[in-house]
């Protein structure tokens, strides 16, 4: 795959065709990460509205640990979105040719970390599951 193709997908000025290809690729990655999160921890990590609803449900049911878990997941998503905004604005200030390359590269590295964490979840469920959920929600925010 030539570098010019990838630069065309991550540059600030893209064609309609490049926008469609980029949208399809990002939707595929998000769906795969969401499915991977469900298989790894039994929870979808892309549905922030569902997590916010679960805060209210679990609060009424008195399940405080689940309330804090959902709040942590939403906070991780917001941190991912803020990180993406900071990286894109940093690229704009430096007039980078590929504004979105840095957040996408960070997302790729974090998905690799998810793959490594996911391989060891059974032996370390107490710490790795919340960390994995937070990581996936952060990636979804990116």
C-alpha positions in Angstrom: 0.0 0.0 0.0 1.7 3.2 -1.1 2.3 6.0 1.4 0.4 8.5 -0.8 -2.8 6.4 -0.4 -2.5 6.5 3.4 -1.6 10.3 3.4 -4.7 10.8 1.3 -6.8 9.2 4.0 -5.3 11.2 6.9 -4.9 14.7 5.3 -7.2 17.6 6.2 -8.5 17.9 2.6 -9.9 14.6 1.3 -12.0 13.6 -1.6 -15.4 12.1 -1.2 -14.0 8.7 -2.2 -11.3 9.0 0.5 -13.9 10.0 3.1 -15.9 6.9 2.3 -12.9 4.6 2.4 -11.7 6.1 5.7 -15.2 5.9 7.2 -15.5 2.3 6.2 -12.1 1.5 7.7 -12.8 3.3 10.9 -16.3 1.7 11.3 -14.7 -1.7 10.7 -12.0 -1.1 13.3 -14.6 0.2 15.8 -16.9 -2.8 15.3 -14.0 -5.2 15.6 -12.9 -3.5 18.9 -16.4 -3.5 20.2 -16.8 -7.2 19.4 -13.4 -8.0 20.8 -14.4 -6.1 24.0 -17.6 -8.1 24.3 -15.7 -11.4 23.8 -13.0 -10.4 26.2 -15.0 -8.9 29.1 -18.7 -9.5 28.2 -19.4 -5.8 27.7 -19.8 -3.5 24.7 -17.5 -0.5 25.0 -18.8 1.7 22.3 -22.3 2.4 23.7 -21.8 5.4 25.9 -25.5 6.1 26.1 -26.1 2.6 27.4 -23.4 3.0 30.0 -24.9 6.3 31.2 -28.3 4.5 31.4 -26.7 1.7 33.4 -25.4 4.2 35.9 -29.0 5.1 36.7 -30.2 1.5 36.7 -27.4 0.3 39.0 -27.8 3.3 41.3 -31.5 2.4 41.8 -30.5 -1.2 42.4 -27.9 -0.2 44.9 -25.0 -1.7 42.9 -22.5 1.0 43.6 -19.5 -0.8 42.2 -21.2 -1.1 38.8 -22.1 2.6 39.0 -18.5 3.6 39.4 -17.4 1.1 36.7 -19.8 2.7 34.2 -18.7 6.2 35.2 -15.1 5.2 34.8 -15.8 3.8 31.3 -17.5 7.0 30.2 -14.7 9.1 31.7 -12.2 7.0 29.7 -14.2 7.6 26.5 -14.2 11.3 27.2 -10.4 11.2 27.9 -9.9 9.5 24.5 -12.0 12.1 22.7 -10.0 14.9 24.5 -6.7 13.3 23.5 -7.8 13.1 19.9 -8.8 16.7 19.9 -5.5 17.7 21.5 -3.5 15.7 18.9 -5.4 17.1 16.0 -5.1 20.7 17.2 -1.4 20.1 17.8 -1.1 18.9 14.2 -3.0 21.9 12.9 -0.7 24.3 14.7 2.3 22.6 13.1 0.5 22.5 9.7 0.9 18.8 9.5 0.0 17.1 6.2 -1.7 14.2 7.9 -3.6 15.7 10.8 -5.4 12.5 11.8 -2.4 10.1 11.4 -1.3 10.6 15.1 -4.6 9.7 16.7 -5.0 6.7 14.3 -1.5 5.5 15.1 -2.1 5.9 18.8 -5.4 3.9 18.3 -3.5 1.1 16.5 -0.9 0.9 19.3 -3.6 0.8 22.0 -5.5 -1.9 20.1 -2.2 -3.9 20.1 -2.1 -3.4 23.8 -5.7 -4.7 24.0 -4.7 -7.8 22.2 -1.9 -8.4 24.6 -4.1 -7.8 27.7 -6.9 -9.8 26.2 -4.7 -12.9 26.0 -4.2 -12.9 29.8 -7.6 -11.9 31.1 -8.5 -15.3 32.6 -5.5 -15.4 34.9 -5.8 -11.7 36.1 -9.6 -10.9 36.0 -9.6 -8.6 39.0 -7.2 -5.9 37.6 -7.1 -6.6 33.8 -10.9 -6.5 33.1 -11.4 -2.9 34.4 -8.2 -1.9 32.7 -9.3 -3.5 29.5 -12.7 -1.8 29.6 -11.1 1.5 30.2 -8.6 1.0 27.4 -11.3 0.1 24.9 -13.5 3.0 25.9 -10.5 5.3 25.5 -9.8 3.9 22.1 -13.5 4.4 21.2 -13.2 8.0 22.2 -10.2 8.4 19.9 
